[in-house]
């Protein structure tokens, strides 16, 4: 059974399924993570106590539903639409990020998040 976590930011929450990556393992080991939300265009991100190296598949352009770790900021980032550096409708991050999880719902719920909202990332029971 894949590992899952719940990301709660302010009044919204989303379950995500971890991928089999070194970044996912590092985040899992650091749970629970409490932080404060920041926003950048149609992206919400927050700092973590985790620091990892870029993985071979790290990239700046991601798809909605891919949960990423922004390496340069030691932060989890969730893009759900264009950012200030996007070209057209793409979701482009400020710099490459490691994809570590997949959303089990619609990431556009994070459009309701405001900078300063409380963040909690916690493990969901397996099974």
Secondary structure, DSSP 8 states (H G I E B T S, - for coil): ---EEEEEETTEEEEEEE-SSHHHHHHHHH-SEEEE-EE-SSEEEEE-S------TT-EEEE-TTEEEEEGGGTEEEEE-S--TT-STT-EEEEEEEEEEEEESS-GGGGGG--TT-EEEEEE----
